[in-house]
């Protein structure tokens, strides 16, 4: 199995209601919806799509995918920080 397939590429999916549609500033950070942490982008995207579609009636509600693996291993060498 290749090294790329063995890498753990964690992704966080979260969202909340934005103050306005032009900025990524949340109305109330205490009410952010943390959907979860996923082992790869494909799983995170599936969760993101489900949450985004379930809130389609609220134009101010937005969900995001954060590439946690880029924060944990910014230079991509497999070592922390």
Secondary structure, 3 states (H helix, E strand, C coil): CCHHHHCCCCEEEEEEEECCCCCCCECCHHHCEEEEEECCHHHHHHHHHHHHHHCCCCCCEEEEEECHHHHHCCCCCCCCC
